[in-house]
Amino acid sequence: MESHAEFLRRVTLNEDMVAALRRDYRRAPITDREKVMVEYVVQLTKDAARITPEHHSRLRAAGYDDRARLQITLIASWFNYINRVADALGVARGTMDEVK
């Protein structure tokens, strides 16, 4: 998660917003539209099998078209995949040397 926060800090140049997102995205200074996207990504991360048509309806109502919904899903899924690979290899714990 720290690497994602660092990426966001570098892209947005807004450390306060990044810190607020880490504390509680629901209270962070982001738009309602962005909150809908983050809620979808949180659900996808926690349990993708429980994504329902309602999740997609909320995204659509917030202004995300089919292409945007696909991009959100692909990017979030890719980050989830990379996190799991890094966790499995002990990257965050600094144990990669044991794998060599």
ABEGO torsion letter per residue (X at the ends): XAAAAAAAAAAAGBAAAAAAAAABAAABBBBAAAAAAAAAAAAAAABAAABBAAAAAAAAAAGBBAAAAAAAAAAAAAAAAAAAAAAAAGAAAGAAAAAX
